Amino acid sequence: MIPEKFSSEKIISRIEWGAKPNVAGKPYFPHVPSKVIIHHYGFPEESPNMRIMPLFKGHESIRELQREDINELGLIDIKFHYIIVPDGTIYEGRPSQYIGKHTQGYDNGGIGVLVYGNFNIEIPSAPMKESLVWLLLHLRYKHGIDLPKEVYGHRCKKLTTCPGHHLYAYIQKLRQGRA
């Protein structure tokens, strides 16, 4: 049972942000979540020093992520399970009981969390950090994920700078019980 303070009430649901249903005729595939892989929004290749956090525009930014994943990547839905935005709000992405499409080779069993920013140059806000801890505890109660052992930055699973140097440093502190 999930304690009340870690219930889903803090998460903006797909209905609330106006998610489109998954692409017709293409089913989700269930999985048993066992780990959390944390990502950052990153940056356009031609603009590595672009600040992303100020570009967040509420529900519309989440709908745009979903549109890009469906229209540009050909996915059936948004690739991440959760999105944490600069003010600490948590959005539900793809339902967590289904495989996401965020870390090739590690999607099955992996909960993908996007933290909205370019953390190679931006610093995660205090509300983002608090929400990340809250979400990890929520996922521990919801899916039985072994914390902090099964929490990873994307770079732990693939050669990339994701989730950015600043967010990765915070994830390492979480893993060591120092955050």
Backbone torsions as a table, in degrees:
resi	resn	phi	psi	omega
1	MET	NA	137.3	179.9
2	ILE	-84.7	122.7	175.1
3	PRO	-56.9	147.6	-174.6
4	GLU	-53.5	-39.3	-177.7
5	LYS	-69.1	-11.0	176.3
6	PHE	-115.6	21.8	178.6
7	SER	-74.6	171.0	-176.3
8	SER	-73.5	-2.9	-175.9
9	GLU	-60.6	-24.8	-179.0
10	LYS	-79.3	-11.2	-174.2
11	ILE	-97.9	130.8	175.1
12	ILE	-72.6	119.0	-175.7
13	SER	-74.4	164.3	176.3
14	ARG	-58.1	-38.9	179.1
15	ILE	-63.9	-43.6	-177.8
16	GLU	-62.7	-39.0	-179.2
17	TRP	-90.5	-2.0	174.3
18	GLY	82.6	37.5	178.9
19	ALA	-63.3	144.4	170.9
20	LYS	-81.0	148.3	174.8
21	PRO	-66.3	159.8	179.9
22	ASN	-59.6	156.1	-175.7
23	VAL	-55.6	129.3	-177.3
24	ALA	-55.4	137.2	176.5
25	GLY	82.1	-3.3	179.3
26	LYS	-119.0	108.2	-173.7
27	PRO	-79.9	156.5	165.8
28	TYR	-74.1	157.4	173.7
29	PHE	-116.9	127.1	-178.4
30	PRO	-70.1	156.8	173.7
31	HIS	-151.5	169.4	176.5
32	VAL	-107.6	104.9	-178.4
33	PRO	-61.2	132.9	-178.7
34	SER	-135.5	-6.3	-179.1
35	LYS	-153.9	162.7	177.4
36	VAL	-121.6	129.8	177.8
37	ILE	-118.0	121.5	-173.6
38	ILE	-101.7	134.5	-177.5
39	HIS	-124.7	163.9	167.3
40	HIS	-117.0	164.3	178.9
41	TYR	-61.1	-37.8	179.2
42	GLY	87.2	-143.4	-172.8
43	PHE	-158.3	155.1	173.5
44	PRO	-65.6	141.3	-177.1
45	GLU	-51.6	-38.2	-177.1
46	GLU	-81.4	-6.1	-177.3
47	SER	-136.0	67.2	-175.3
48	PRO	-64.4	-18.3	180.0
49	ASN	-99.9	15.3	-179.3
50	MET	-71.3	132.3	174.8
51	ARG	-85.0	125.3	-173.7
52	ILE	-98.8	-35.1	-174.9
53	MET	-54.9	-42.0	-179.7
54	PRO	-67.6	-14.2	-178.6
55	LEU	-82.9	-8.8	-177.4
56	PHE	-65.8	128.7	-176.3
57	LYS	-124.8	44.3	175.2
58	GLY	67.5	-148.2	-176.1
59	HIS	-53.1	-35.3	-178.3
60	GLU	-60.1	-37.3	178.8
61	SER	-66.0	-35.1	178.6
62	ILE	-71.0	-42.5	176.6
63	ARG	-61.5	-36.8	178.2
64	GLU	-65.2	-40.3	175.3
65	LEU	-58.0	-45.3	179.9
66	GLN	-63.5	-44.5	179.0
67	ARG	-58.8	-45.2	179.8
68	GLU	-61.1	-44.6	-178.7
69	ASP	-64.4	-37.3	180.0
70	ILE	-78.7	-51.4	-172.6
71	ASN	-78.8	-39.1	-176.5
72	GLU	-92.9	-33.9	-178.1
73	LEU	-100.4	-11.0	178.7
74	GLY	74.0	22.7	179.9
75	LEU	-82.5	166.8	178.9
76	ILE	-83.9	-13.4	-176.8
77	ASP	-167.1	-179.1	173.6
78	ILE	-57.4	143.1	-172.9
79	LYS	-81.5	-23.5	-176.5
80	PHE	-96.5	154.6	177.8
81	HIS	-85.3	-33.5	-179.8
82	TYR	-141.9	150.5	176.6
83	ILE	-130.8	128.0	176.0
84	ILE	-108.7	126.6	-174.3
85	VAL	-107.0	170.2	-171.0
86	PRO	-52.5	-34.0	-180.0
87	ASP	-84.9	4.5	178.4
88	GLY	92.1	-2.9	177.4
89	THR	-63.7	141.4	178.2
90	ILE	-111.0	127.8	177.4
91	TYR	-108.3	140.2	172.0
92	GLU	-79.3	128.5	174.7
93	GLY	-100.2	-123.6	175.6
94	ARG	-64.7	138.9	179.1
95	PRO	-55.9	134.8	-170.2
96	SER	-69.2	-14.6	178.3
97	GLN	-80.8	-0.7	-180.0
98	TYR	-118.7	149.6	-179.4
99	ILE	-61.9	132.8	174.7
100	GLY	-88.8	-166.1	-178.8
101	LYS	-144.1	59.0	-171.7
102	HIS	-117.7	-23.9	-177.3
103	THR	-143.9	96.1	-174.9
104	GLN	-52.3	129.8	-180.0
105	GLY	89.2	-11.8	-178.0
106	TYR	-129.3	8.9	-177.8
107	ASP	-67.2	-40.1	-179.5
108	ASN	-68.4	114.7	-177.6
109	GLY	92.8	-10.2	-177.9
110	GLY	-99.8	129.6	172.0
111	ILE	-91.4	120.5	179.8
112	GLY	-92.0	122.5	178.3
113	VAL	-117.3	122.1	175.6
114	LEU	-99.3	126.7	173.0
115	VAL	-105.4	121.3	-166.6
116	TYR	-77.9	98.5	177.6
117	GLY	171.7	173.3	174.5
118	ASN	-109.1	89.5	-170.6
119	PHE	-85.4	14.2	163.8
120	ASN	-77.6	-28.8	-179.9
121	ILE	-122.9	-26.3	180.0
122	GLU	-93.7	156.3	177.6
123	ILE	-103.6	129.9	177.1
124	PRO	-59.0	135.7	179.7
125	SER	-69.1	158.6	176.1
126	ALA	-57.4	-43.7	177.4
127	PRO	-62.0	-34.3	177.4
128	MET	-64.4	-44.8	-179.7
129	LYS	-62.8	-44.7	178.7
130	GLU	-61.2	-42.6	179.8
131	SER	-67.7	-36.0	177.1
132	LEU	-62.7	-45.1	177.9
133	VAL	-62.0	-46.3	178.7
134	TRP	-57.4	-46.2	-178.3
135	LEU	-63.6	-40.9	178.3
136	LEU	-60.9	-42.2	177.7
137	LEU	-66.5	-39.9	175.7
138	HIS	-57.4	-46.0	-178.9
139	LEU	-68.4	-32.4	175.2
140	ARG	-61.3	-46.3	-180.0
141	TYR	-71.3	-37.4	-176.9
142	LYS	-73.7	-42.4	-172.6
143	HIS	-120.1	-2.9	179.3
144	GLY	74.2	27.2	-178.9
145	ILE	-69.9	133.9	-178.0
146	ASP	-76.9	103.2	179.7
147	LEU	-98.7	146.2	-5.1
148	PRO	-88.3	2.8	-174.0
149	LYS	-54.9	-39.8	-173.5
150	GLU	-102.2	36.9	175.0
151	VAL	-115.5	126.0	-174.7
152	TYR	-134.0	148.7	164.1
153	GLY	-83.7	150.1	-179.0
154	HIS	-49.1	-39.0	-177.6
155	ARG	-63.4	-17.1	176.5
156	CYS	-72.1	-17.6	-175.3
157	LYS	-115.7	-9.8	-177.4
158	LYS	-157.1	150.2	177.4
159	LEU	-72.7	102.4	-176.7
160	THR	-163.5	163.5	172.1
161	THR	-88.2	-8.9	179.5
162	CYS	-62.6	133.8	15.9
163	PRO	-96.2	30.8	-178.2
164	GLY	87.3	149.6	-173.5
165	HIS	-61.7	-42.9	-176.2
166	HIS	-70.5	-42.4	178.0
167	LEU	-70.1	-38.2	179.0
168	TYR	-61.5	-40.7	178.0
169	ALA	-60.0	-39.9	178.5
170	TYR	-67.2	-40.3	178.2
171	ILE	-61.4	-40.7	178.6
172	GLN	-62.5	-40.1	176.6
173	LYS	-62.8	-41.8	177.1
174	LEU	-60.0	-45.2	-178.8
175	ARG	-62.7	-31.4	-179.4
176	GLN	-92.3	0.8	179.5
177	GLY	71.9	26.9	-177.8
178	ARG	-110.7	8.0	-177.8
179	ALA	-100.5	NA	NA
